[in-house]
Amino acid sequence: MNMLTSEDIKLLIEAEKEVFPSKDDFENLRKDFSALQVSVVAYEKKADTYYQEMAVMKHRLERMEDWIVKASQKIGLDYKV
């Protein structure tokens, strides 16, 4: 029966470091993922605000266009949409 030598054990430990991620490796991934989540949430808030502003602007433009159509009819000008 062959016994493991100290050198064999050192080689196994080194191989284990390369094959299996350490807790520190996962901690770095956790930090990166957390930063990504923060970025996504910030983008979502900005996008939500932008779409709300666009909805308000669309409504205002529709009201202005309605007013232009009515005004053009009263003064006898053709307004083509």
N, CA, C and O atoms as CSV, one atom per row, in Angstrom:
chain,resi,resn,atom,element,x,y,z
A,1,MET,N,N,0.840,-1.161,0.000
A,1,MET,CA,C,0.000,0.000,0.000
A,1,MET,C,C,0.896,1.237,0.000
A,1,MET,O,O,1.855,1.310,0.768
A,2,ASN,N,N,0.581,2.222,-0.870
A,2,ASN,CA,C,1.371,3.447,-0.970
A,2,ASN,C,C,0.829,4.511,-0.021
A,2,ASN,O,O,-0.379,4.734,0.051
A,3,MET,N,N,1.701,5.142,0.681
A,3,MET,CA,C,1.322,6.226,1.595
A,3,MET,C,C,1.566,7.558,0.894
A,3,MET,O,O,2.460,7.681,0.057
A,4,LEU,N,N,0.766,8.536,1.246
A,4,LEU,CA,C,0.968,9.873,0.694
A,4,LEU,C,C,2.150,10.536,1.386
A,4,LEU,O,O,2.316,10.458,2.603
A,5,THR,N,N,2.940,11.171,0.587
A,5,THR,CA,C,4.076,11.903,1.151
A,5,THR,C,C,3.655,13.352,1.401
A,5,THR,O,O,2.585,13.784,0.974
A,6,SER,N,N,4.487,14.068,2.077
A,6,SER,CA,C,4.226,15.498,2.324
A,6,SER,C,C,4.117,16.249,1.001
A,6,SER,O,O,3.292,17.151,0.855
A,7,GLU,N,N,4.947,15.874,0.053
A,7,GLU,CA,C,4.906,16.517,-1.266
A,7,GLU,C,C,3.582,16.230,-1.966
A,7,GLU,O,O,3.016,17.121,-2.600
A,8,ASP,N,N,3.081,15.001,-1.860
A,8,ASP,CA,C,1.788,14.639,-2.442
A,8,ASP,C,C,0.669,15.476,-1.833
A,8,ASP,O,O,-0.222,15.945,-2.541
A,9,ILE,N,N,0.720,15.657,-0.548
A,9,ILE,CA,C,-0.306,16.433,0.147
A,9,ILE,C,C,-0.245,17.895,-0.298
A,9,ILE,O,O,-1.285,18.515,-0.519
A,10,LYS,N,N,0.954,18.446,-0.432
A,10,LYS,CA,C,1.108,19.826,-0.906
A,10,LYS,C,C,0.533,19.983,-2.312
A,10,LYS,O,O,-0.138,20.970,-2.613
A,11,LEU,N,N,0.804,18.993,-3.172
A,11,LEU,CA,C,0.281,19.029,-4.535
A,11,LEU,C,C,-1.244,18.958,-4.542
A,11,LEU,O,O,-1.896,19.652,-5.323
A,12,LEU,N,N,-1.815,18.118,-3.672
A,12,LEU,CA,C,-3.273,18.025,-3.566
A,12,LEU,C,C,-3.880,19.348,-3.100
A,12,LEU,O,O,-4.906,19.785,-3.622
A,13,ILE,N,N,-3.250,19.975,-2.127
A,13,ILE,CA,C,-3.749,21.255,-1.618
A,13,ILE,C,C,-3.708,22.318,-2.708
A,13,ILE,O,O,-4.658,23.084,-2.862
A,14,GLU,N,N,-2.619,22.369,-3.463
A,14,GLU,CA,C,-2.503,23.339,-4.554
A,14,GLU,C,C,-3.552,23.066,-5.639
A,14,GLU,O,O,-4.166,23.994,-6.165
A,15,ALA,N,N,-3.748,21.792,-5.967
A,15,ALA,CA,C,-4.744,21.431,-6.979
A,15,ALA,C,C,-6.140,21.812,-6.500
A,15,ALA,O,O,-6.956,22.273,-7.298
A,16,GLU,N,N,-6.426,21.631,-5.232
A,16,GLU,CA,C,-7.725,21.966,-4.660
A,16,GLU,C,C,-7.989,23.464,-4.776
A,16,GLU,O,O,-9.128,23.870,-5.009
A,17,LYS,N,N,-6.960,24.289,-4.618
A,17,LYS,CA,C,-7.105,25.743,-4.727
A,17,LYS,C,C,-7.482,26.152,-6.149
A,17,LYS,O,O,-8.231,27.109,-6.344
A,18,GLU,N,N,-6.972,25.439,-7.121
A,18,GLU,CA,C,-7.252,25.766,-8.507
A,18,GLU,C,C,-8.619,25.260,-8.949
A,18,GLU,O,O,-9.255,25.879,-9.802
A,19,VAL,N,N,-9.074,24.165,-8.394
A,19,VAL,CA,C,-10.329,23.541,-8.826
A,19,VAL,C,C,-11.533,24.124,-8.093
A,19,VAL,O,O,-12.564,24.386,-8.713
A,20,PHE,N,N,-11.418,24.327,-6.805
A,20,PHE,CA,C,-12.553,24.761,-6.000
A,20,PHE,C,C,-12.406,26.231,-5.615
A,20,PHE,O,O,-11.367,26.638,-5.095
A,21,PRO,N,N,-13.444,27.024,-5.869
A,21,PRO,CA,C,-13.356,28.437,-5.479
A,21,PRO,C,C,-13.364,28.578,-3.961
A,21,PRO,O,O,-13.962,27.775,-3.244
A,22,SER,N,N,-12.696,29.601,-3.503
A,22,SER,CA,C,-12.638,29.849,-2.061
A,22,SER,C,C,-13.772,30.783,-1.644
A,22,SER,O,O,-14.485,31.332,-2.483
A,23,LYS,N,N,-13.917,30.945,-0.371
A,23,LYS,CA,C,-14.919,31.868,0.160
A,23,LYS,C,C,-14.630,33.286,-0.329
A,23,LYS,O,O,-15.554,34.044,-0.621
A,24,ASP,N,N,-13.361,33.641,-0.418
A,24,ASP,CA,C,-12.980,34.968,-0.912
A,24,ASP,C,C,-13.404,35.165,-2.362
A,24,ASP,O,O,-13.840,36.251,-2.743
A,25,ASP,N,N,-13.274,34.112,-3.172
A,25,ASP,CA,C,-13.712,34.195,-4.567
A,25,ASP,C,C,-15.200,34.508,-4.638
A,25,ASP,O,O,-15.626,35.340,-5.439
A,26,PHE,N,N,-15.981,33.851,-3.812
A,26,PHE,CA,C,-17.420,34.107,-3.791
A,26,PHE,C,C,-17.736,35.488,-3.237
A,26,PHE,O,O,-18.701,36.121,-3.664
A,27,GLU,N,N,-16.943,35.953,-2.303
A,27,GLU,CA,C,-17.162,37.283,-1.731
A,27,GLU,C,C,-16.987,38.353,-2.811
A,27,GLU,O,O,-17.762,39.307,-2.879
A,28,ASN,N,N,-15.975,38.189,-3.646
A,28,ASN,CA,C,-15.781,39.133,-4.753
A,28,ASN,C,C,-16.962,39.095,-5.710
A,28,ASN,O,O,-17.421,40.139,-6.173
A,29,LEU,N,N,-17.455,37.909,-6.007
A,29,LEU,CA,C,-18.631,37.795,-6.873
A,29,LEU,C,C,-19.843,38.441,-6.227
A,29,LEU,O,O,-20.633,39.102,-6.901
A,30,ARG,N,N,-19.994,38.253,-4.918
A,30,ARG,CA,C,-21.115,38.857,-4.194
A,30,ARG,C,C,-21.067,40.380,-4.294
A,30,ARG,O,O,-22.087,41.029,-4.524
A,31,LYS,N,N,-19.873,40.939,-4.120
A,31,LYS,CA,C,-19.719,42.398,-4.212
A,31,LYS,C,C,-20.050,42.895,-5.615
A,31,LYS,O,O,-20.743,43.899,-5.777
A,32,ASP,N,N,-19.554,42.189,-6.625
A,32,ASP,CA,C,-19.839,42.567,-8.005
A,32,ASP,C,C,-21.331,42.485,-8.294
A,32,ASP,O,O,-21.895,43.374,-8.932
A,33,PHE,N,N,-21.964,41.423,-7.825
A,33,PHE,CA,C,-23.394,41.243,-8.055
A,33,PHE,C,C,-24.193,42.323,-7.333
A,33,PHE,O,O,-25.170,42.845,-7.869
A,34,SER,N,N,-23.775,42.652,-6.124
A,34,SER,CA,C,-24.446,43.704,-5.357
A,34,SER,C,C,-24.338,45.042,-6.081
A,34,SER,O,O,-25.318,45.782,-6.163
A,35,ALA,N,N,-23.170,45.355,-6.599
A,35,ALA,CA,C,-22.979,46.597,-7.357
A,35,ALA,C,C,-23.854,46.602,-8.602
A,35,ALA,O,O,-24.422,47.634,-8.962
A,36,LEU,N,N,-23.962,45.465,-9.251
A,36,LEU,CA,C,-24.815,45.358,-10.430
A,36,LEU,C,C,-26.280,45.581,-10.065
A,36,LEU,O,O,-27.004,46.265,-10.788
A,37,GLN,N,N,-26.716,45.005,-8.945
A,37,GLN,CA,C,-28.089,45.205,-8.497
A,37,GLN,C,C,-28.370,46.678,-8.230
A,37,GLN,O,O,-29.420,47.192,-8.617
A,38,VAL,N,N,-27.446,47.354,-7.576
A,38,VAL,CA,C,-27.618,48.779,-7.287
A,38,VAL,C,C,-27.749,49.560,-8.594
A,38,VAL,O,O,-28.589,50.452,-8.706
A,39,SER,N,N,-26.926,49.228,-9.572
A,39,SER,CA,C,-26.982,49.909,-10.862
A,39,SER,C,C,-28.306,49.668,-11.568
A,39,SER,O,O,-28.885,50.589,-12.144
A,40,VAL,N,N,-28.780,48.447,-11.524
A,40,VAL,CA,C,-30.045,48.117,-12.184
A,40,VAL,C,C,-31.212,48.853,-11.524
A,40,VAL,O,O,-32.092,49.367,-12.215
A,41,VAL,N,N,-31.221,48.904,-10.201
A,41,VAL,CA,C,-32.288,49.605,-9.486
A,41,VAL,C,C,-32.245,51.099,-9.820
A,41,VAL,O,O,-33.289,51.713,-10.041
A,42,ALA,N,N,-31.065,51.677,-9.857
A,42,ALA,CA,C,-30.937,53.099,-10.197
A,42,ALA,C,C,-31.433,53.356,-11.618
A,42,ALA,O,O,-32.132,54.337,-11.869
A,43,TYR,N,N,-31.069,52.470,-12.544
A,43,TYR,CA,C,-31.538,52.619,-13.930
A,43,TYR,C,C,-33.054,52.484,-14.003
A,43,TYR,O,O,-33.709,53.228,-14.733
A,44,GLU,N,N,-33.608,51.549,-13.259
A,44,GLU,CA,C,-35.056,51.342,-13.262
A,44,GLU,C,C,-35.777,52.592,-12.792
A,44,GLU,O,O,-36.801,52.968,-13.362
A,45,LYS,N,N,-35.258,53.240,-11.761
A,45,LYS,CA,C,-35.879,54.466,-11.256
A,45,LYS,C,C,-35.815,55.573,-12.302
A,45,LYS,O,O,-36.790,56.293,-12.519
A,46,LYS,N,N,-34.654,55.701,-12.947
A,46,LYS,CA,C,-34.521,56.724,-13.991
A,46,LYS,C,C,-35.451,56.434,-15.161
A,46,LYS,O,O,-36.083,57.346,-15.693
A,47,ALA,N,N,-35.536,55.184,-15.560
A,47,ALA,CA,C,-36.408,54.814,-16.679
A,47,ALA,C,C,-37.866,55.069,-16.322
A,47,ALA,O,O,-38.629,55.567,-17.150
A,48,ASP,N,N,-38.254,54.736,-15.109
A,48,ASP,CA,C,-39.635,54.956,-14.674
A,48,ASP,C,C,-39.971,56.440,-14.718
A,48,ASP,O,O,-41.032,56.823,-15.211
A,49,THR,N,N,-39.076,57.277,-14.206
A,49,THR,CA,C,-39.280,58.732,-14.236
A,49,THR,C,C,-39.375,59.221,-15.672
A,49,THR,O,O,-40.243,60.031,-15.994
A,50,TYR,N,N,-38.497,58.741,-16.533
A,50,TYR,CA,C,-38.497,59.142,-17.936
A,50,TYR,C,C,-39.831,58.793,-18.603
A,50,TYR,O,O,-40.410,59.628,-19.298
A,51,TYR,N,N,-40.320,57.573,-18.397
A,51,TYR,CA,C,-41.570,57.168,-19.045
A,51,TYR,C,C,-42.763,57.946,-18.500
A,51,TYR,O,O,-43.705,58.231,-19.239
A,52,GLN,N,N,-42.733,58.292,-17.217
A,52,GLN,CA,C,-43.799,59.128,-16.665
A,52,GLN,C,C,-43.767,60.520,-17.303
A,52,GLN,O,O,-44.808,61.073,-17.657
A,53,GLU,N,N,-42.565,61.076,-17.444
A,53,GLU,CA,C,-42.431,62.384,-18.080
A,53,GLU,C,C,-42.888,62.335,-19.535
A,53,GLU,O,O,-43.530,63.270,-20.013
A,54,MET,N,N,-42.566,61.263,-20.237
A,54,MET,CA,C,-42.993,61.140,-21.630
A,54,MET,C,C,-44.520,61.031,-21.732
A,54,MET,O,O,-45.114,61.563,-22.669
A,55,ALA,N,N,-45.151,60.354,-20.788
A,55,ALA,CA,C,-46.613,60.245,-20.794
A,55,ALA,C,C,-47.251,61.612,-20.579
A,55,ALA,O,O,-48.235,61.954,-21.235
A,56,VAL,N,N,-46.691,62.387,-19.665
A,56,VAL,CA,C,-47.206,63.737,-19.417
A,56,VAL,C,C,-47.004,64.600,-20.656
A,56,VAL,O,O,-47.906,65.332,-21.065
A,57,MET,N,N,-45.817,64.511,-21.252
A,57,MET,CA,C,-45.532,65.311,-22.442
A,57,MET,C,C,-46.449,64.922,-23.605
A,57,MET,O,O,-46.907,65.792,-24.345
A,58,LYS,N,N,-46.714,63.652,-23.766
A,58,LYS,CA,C,-47.614,63.198,-24.828
A,58,LYS,C,C,-49.002,63.792,-24.626
A,58,LYS,O,O,-49.627,64.266,-25.575
A,59,HIS,N,N,-49.472,63.763,-23.402
A,59,HIS,CA,C,-50.790,64.313,-23.102
A,59,HIS,C,C,-50.824,65.820,-23.410
A,59,HIS,O,O,-51.789,66.316,-23.991
A,60,ARG,N,N,-49.765,66.541,-23.015
A,60,ARG,CA,C,-49.712,67.981,-23.277
A,60,ARG,C,C,-49.679,68.264,-24.780
A,60,ARG,O,O,-50.352,69.179,-25.255
A,61,LEU,N,N,-48.902,67.484,-25.524
A,61,LEU,CA,C,-48.837,67.683,-26.975
A,61,LEU,C,C,-50.173,67.399,-27.650
A,61,LEU,O,O,-50.563,68.097,-28.587
A,62,GLU,N,N,-50.873,66.374,-27.173
A,62,GLU,CA,C,-52.193,66.076,-27.732
A,62,GLU,C,C,-53.165,67.228,-27.472
A,62,GLU,O,O,-53.950,67.593,-28.347
A,63,ARG,N,N,-53.108,67.803,-26.256
A,63,ARG,CA,C,-53.976,68.951,-25.952
A,63,ARG,C,C,-53.624,70.146,-26.816
A,63,ARG,O,O,-54.517,70.840,-27.302
A,64,MET,N,N,-52.327,70.400,-27.017
A,64,MET,CA,C,-51.900,71.517,-27.857
A,64,MET,C,C,-52.340,71.320,-29.305
A,64,MET,O,O,-52.782,72.260,-29.967
A,65,GLU,N,N,-52.212,70.088,-29.783
A,65,GLU,CA,C,-52.614,69.826,-31.162
A,65,GLU,C,C,-54.116,69.991,-31.331
A,65,GLU,O,O,-54.571,70.521,-32.345
A,66,ASP,N,N,-54.889,69.543,-30.347
A,66,ASP,CA,C,-56.342,69.755,-30.398
A,66,ASP,C,C,-56.661,71.247,-30.461
A,66,ASP,O,O,-57.535,71.674,-31.216
A,67,TRP,N,N,-55.943,72.034,-29.662
A,67,TRP,CA,C,-56.162,73.475,-29.656
A,67,TRP,C,C,-55.788,74.068,-31.014
A,67,TRP,O,O,-56.504,74.933,-31.519
A,68,ILE,N,N,-54.685,73.623,-31.612
A,68,ILE,CA,C,-54.260,74.118,-32.927
A,68,ILE,C,C,-55.307,73.788,-33.984
A,68,ILE,O,O,-55.625,74.629,-34.824
A,69,VAL,N,N,-55.844,72.573,-33.949
A,69,VAL,CA,C,-56.870,72.171,-34.920
A,69,VAL,C,C,-58.094,73.067,-34.785
A,69,VAL,O,O,-58.614,73.563,-35.784
A,70,LYS,N,N,-58.558,73.277,-33.554
A,70,LYS,CA,C,-59.735,74.128,-33.332
A,70,LYS,C,C,-59.467,75.567,-33.753
A,70,LYS,O,O,-60.313,76.203,-34.381
A,71,ALA,N,N,-58.284,76.080,-33.405
A,71,ALA,CA,C,-57.941,77.461,-33.773
A,71,ALA,C,C,-57.843,77.599,-35.290
A,71,ALA,O,O,-58.315,78.585,-35.856
A,72,SER,N,N,-57.234,76.620,-35.946
A,72,SER,CA,C,-57.091,76.710,-37.409
A,72,SER,C,C,-58.454,76.665,-38.092
A,72,SER,O,O,-58.649,77.330,-39.109
A,73,GLN,N,N,-59.386,75.909,-37.564
A,73,GLN,CA,C,-60.734,75.858,-38.132
A,73,GLN,C,C,-61.437,77.206,-37.977
A,73,GLN,O,O,-62.128,77.660,-38.889
A,74,LYS,N,N,-61.258,77.844,-36.811
A,74,LYS,CA,C,-61.910,79.125,-36.560
A,74,LYS,C,C,-61.355,80.238,-37.437
A,74,LYS,O,O,-62.099,81.137,-37.827
A,75,ILE,N,N,-60.062,80.197,-37.756
A,75,ILE,CA,C,-59.497,81.258,-38.593
A,75,ILE,C,C,-59.445,80.872,-40.068
A,75,ILE,O,O,-58.977,81.648,-40.902
A,76,GLY,N,N,-59.926,79.672,-40.387
A,76,GLY,CA,C,-60.037,79.266,-41.783
A,76,GLY,C,C,-58.767,78.748,-42.416
A,76,GLY,O,O,-58.619,78.838,-43.635
A,77,LEU,N,N,-57.844,78.210,-41.641
A,77,LEU,CA,C,-56.630,77.617,-42.199
A,77,LEU,C,C,-56.724,76.103,-42.145
A,77,LEU,O,O,-57.297,75.521,-41.224
A,78,ASP,N,N,-56.133,75.478,-43.179
A,78,ASP,CA,C,-56.072,74.015,-43.156
A,78,ASP,C,C,-54.886,73.591,-42.289
A,78,ASP,O,O,-53.766,74.074,-42.456
A,79,TYR,N,N,-55.159,72.688,-41.372
A,79,TYR,CA,C,-54.091,72.110,-40.551
A,79,TYR,C,C,-54.119,70.615,-40.788
A,79,TYR,O,O,-55.072,69.932,-40.415
A,80,LYS,N,N,-53.076,70.118,-41.406
A,80,LYS,CA,C,-53.019,68.702,-41.707
A,80,LYS,C,C,-52.077,68.008,-40.735
A,80,LYS,O,O,-50.947,68.442,-40.509
A,81,VAL,N,N,-52.573,66.932,-40.177
A,81,VAL,CA,C,-51.789,66.185,-39.191
A,81,VAL,C,C,-50.949,65.148,-39.896
A,81,VAL,O,O,-50.210,64.407,-39.247
